[in-house]
Amino acid sequence: NHVVVRWRGDEEFESGRPGGPTLRVDGNAKVAQSPVDALLTALASCSSIDVVSILEKRRTPVQSLEIDVVGERANDRIPRKLIRIELTFRIAGAGIERAHAERAIELALNKYCSVRDSLDPKIPVEWRLELKG
């Protein structure tokens, strides 16, 4: 992958592939996500792509999906790195069985998600499932 990040003043940046769509990032989290928020977003969206794909292959397509992500950061040192991440997957879809959704999440986070695999393996990534039929 190749992206170009352009400073736009203050702590604001614009990033994207050359000639492609852009993402805004704001260190103050006033006009866009902070860099850490963007990292949590990347983890949730990367793993969710696989969750949706796995459930679709089981012929139980996802009708709605929301991921609530909480990242706990170290407060006693600089950098204030992530020390724990929790994802709550809220999935709805006709015929989706809990065991299959849980297996899809497990596979997504521990086998297929390149963002998770790029994070420090010492950071615990925990997850829960809220399934609606």
Secondary structure by P-SEA (a helix, b strand, c coil): cbbbbbbcccccccccccccbbbbbbccccccccaaaaaaaaaaaaaaaaaaaaaaaacccccbbbbbbbbbbbcccccccccbbbbbbbcccccccaaaaaaaaaaaacccccccccccccccccccccccc
